[in-house]
Amino acid sequence: MLTVNTDYITGKKLELLGLVKGSTVQSKNIGKDIGAGFKTIVGGELKSYTQMMDEARTIATRRMVEEAEALGADAVINVRYASSAIMQGAAEVMAYGTAVRYLPE
């Protein structure tokens, strides 16, 4: 399934099927939180959180695509991501876009 962050696909006429989304809430274990806490003292990338957010985006995208496939979509256009802190060490990631079907040319 094609996913793009533009509101068109070059050379294709599109039928809009509707908004689709996928989300997940992720957290790291206490050991990773303690390690990240120490890292904030000296600075630098919090790799365990970078990995957590990457995994969360992948899950949210997969769920969005599954919702689009259930509608019979060929692609999802205008894909966007949003995130928010749910609690200390936990974040929600949402992927959303517009499911479309290709029209005959």
GUTOR-746724 format. One record per atom (N, C-alpha, C, O): x, y, z; residue in three letters. Coordinates in steps of 0.1 Angstrom, whole numbers, plus 5000, padded with zeros to 4 digits. Each point is the difference from the previous one (the first is absolute). Last residue first. Example, Ala and Ser with C-alpha at 12.3 -4.5 7.8 and 13.67 -1.06 7.14 Angstrom:
2
512849785071ser;500950115000ser;499250115008ser;500550115001ser;499849324998ala;499150125000ala;500950125000ala;501050005007ala;
***
This chain:
105
491450544843glu;500450114993glu;499450004986glu;500250104992glu;498249715059pro;500549964987pro;500350134992pro;499450105001pro;501149925052leu;499050004990leu;500549964986leu;501250034997leu;500549875057tyr;500450054986tyr;498749994991tyr;499449895000tyr;500550185054arg;499949894990arg;500450074987arg;499550114997arg;501450035058val;499650024987val;500049884991val;500849905003val;499650335052ala;500049884992ala;499450034986ala;499050074999ala;503550265038thr;498849984992thr;500249884991thr;500949994992thr;501550115058gly;500050054986gly;498749974994gly;499049965006gly;504449975043tyr;498750024993tyr;500250054986tyr;501050074997tyr;501449725053ala;500350024985ala;498650024994ala;499149925003ala;503150125050met;498949984991met;500450034986met;500750104997met;501349785057val;500350054986val;498849964991val;499549895001val;501850185055glu;499149964990glu;500550054987glu;500450124999glu;502449775049ala;499550094990ala;499049944990ala;500249884997ala;502850095055ala;499149944990ala;499550104991ala;499750115003ala;503249985035gly;500649894993gly;499149934990gly;500349894995gly;497350425039gln;501549995000gln;500449874994gln;499749895004gln;495750244978met;500550005014met;501649994999met;500549994989met;497150104972ile;498849955007ile;500350005015ile;499250045008ile;502650244947ala;500449935012ala;498749965007ala;499150085002ala;501249984944ser;499850075012ser;500449925012ser;500049874999ser;500150194942ser;500349935012ser;499750095012ser;499950124999ser;499249804943ala;499950085012ala;500449925012ala;499849885000ala;500450134941tyr;500249935012tyr;499850115011tyr;500350114999tyr;498049814946arg;500650085010arg;500249915013arg;499349905002arg;499350084940val;500349935013val;500750105009val;501050074997val;496849954956asn;500050115011asn;500349945014asn;499450045010asn;498949594957ile;500650134997ile;500050095012ile;499349985010ile;500449474976val;499650095010val;500850134997val;501250004999val;497049554969ala;501150085006ala;499450095011ala;498850015002ala;498649664975asp;501249974993asp;501250085006asp;501249964999asp;493849865024ala;500950114995ala;501249944992ala;500549895003ala;495549915022gly;500349974986gly;500950114994gly;499950024988gly;498649925059leu;499150094992leu;500249974985leu;499350064992leu;503549735040ala;498649955003ala;499050084992ala;498949954997ala;505650185001glu;499849884992glu;498649945003glu;499449954990glu;502050425036ala;499850044986ala;499749884991ala;499150004991ala;502049925054glu;498750074999glu;499750044986glu;498949984995glu;505449855013glu;499049895002glu;498650064999glu;499149944994glu;504450365007val;500049934987val;498949895000val;499349984991val;501650255049met;499450094991met;499849934987met;498950014994met;503649765038arg;498550005003arg;499250094991arg;498949974997arg;505850024999arg;499549874996arg;498550005002arg;499249954992arg;503250435024thr;499950004985thr;499349874995thr;499150004991thr;501950035055ala;498950094996ala;499850004985ala;498850004996ala;504949765020ile;498749945004ile;498850084996ile;499149954994ile;505250234999thr;499849894992thr;498749935003thr;499349964991thr;502150395037arg;499650054986arg;499749894991arg;499050004992arg;502749895050ala;498650055001ala;499550054987ala;498949974996ala;505649895008glu;499149895000glu;498650045001glu;499149944993glu;504150405010asp;500049944986asp;499149885000asp;499249984990asp;501450225051met;499150084992met;500049954985met;499050014993met;503849775039met;498649995004met;499150084990met;499049944996met;505750115000gln;499549874995gln;498549975003gln;499349964992gln;502750435025thr;500050014986thr;499549874994thr;499150004991thr;501750005054tyr;498750074997tyr;499950024985tyr;498950004994tyr;505049805022ser;498949915003ser;498650074997ser;499149934996ser;505050325000lys;499849904989lys;498849915003lys;499349964991lys;502150535021leu;499549905008leu;499549894991leu;498949994996leu;505150414997glu;498849934996glu;499549895010glu;500949935005glu;501950495013gly;500149914990gly;498749934996gly;499050025007gly;503150205042gly;499550044987gly;500249894990gly;500749905002gly;500150125048val;501150034991val;499650044986val;500950054992val;495849855041ile;501050075007ile;501150054991ile;500550115001ile;496049604985thr;499650144999thr;501050085008thr;500150134998thr;500349405002lys;500550064987lys;499650145000lys;500850084994lys;497649655042phe;501550035001phe;500550084988phe;500950085001phe;494749774997gly;500150105010gly;501450045002gly;500450125001gly;498749514972ala;499750134993ala;500150115009ala;500550114996ala;499949475023gly;501250024991gly;499850144992gly;500950074999gly;495549775027ile;501150045009ile;501250044992ile;500750105002ile;495649724975asp;499750145005asp;501150055009asp;500450114999asp;499849444985lys;500350104989lys;499850145005lys;500750094996lys;498149575033gly;501450004998gly;500550104990gly;500950075001gly;494449855007ile;500750085010ile;501550014998ile;500650115003ile;496649794953asn;500049955013asn;500850095010asn;500750094995asn;496550114962lys;501249925003lys;500049955014lys;499350055009lys;496550084956ser;500850045011ser;501249915001ser;500049894995ser;495450274970gln;501249925003gln;500750065012gln;499950125003gln;495349874965val;500650075012val;501249905004val;499849885002val;497350214949thr;500649915010thr;500550095011thr;500450114998thr;496449914951ser;500750055012ser;500549895009ser;499649894999ser;498050284949gly;500549895008gly;500750065012gly;500750114998gly;495550024959lys;501050035010lys;500449885007lys;499349894999lys;497750374956val;500449885007val;501150035010val;500850104998val;495050154969leu;501150015010leu;500349865006leu;499149935003leu;498650104948gly;499850055013gly;501250005009gly;501149954995gly;498049974956leu;499249905007leu;499850055015leu;499149955006leu;502050274941leu;500350015015leu;499049905007leu;498850004998leu;503349984951glu;498850015007glu;500350005015glu;500749915005glu;502550244950leu;499749945013leu;498650015004leu;499350114998leu;504549894958lys;498850065005lys;499549925012lys;500149885000lys;505250174980lys;498849925004lys;498850095004lys;500250115006lys;504450044981gly;499549914989gly;498849925004gly;499549914992gly;503350275048thr;500250054986thr;499549894990thr;500349885001thr;497750215047ile;501049904995ile;500150034985ile;499049994993ile;499450325054tyr;499849954986tyr;501049894998tyr;501049985007tyr;499050305032asp;498649984998asp;499649954986asp;498950024996asp;505749885035thr;499450104991thr;498549974999thr;499649905004thr;503749835019asn;499650115009asn;499550124991asn;499850115005asn;500049324989val;500750124996val;499550115009val;498950005005val;501049424985thr;499750115009thr;500850124997thr;501249994999thr;497149504978leu;500750134999leu;499650095011leu;498850025001leu;501249434998met;499150125000met;500950125000met;500950025008met;
***
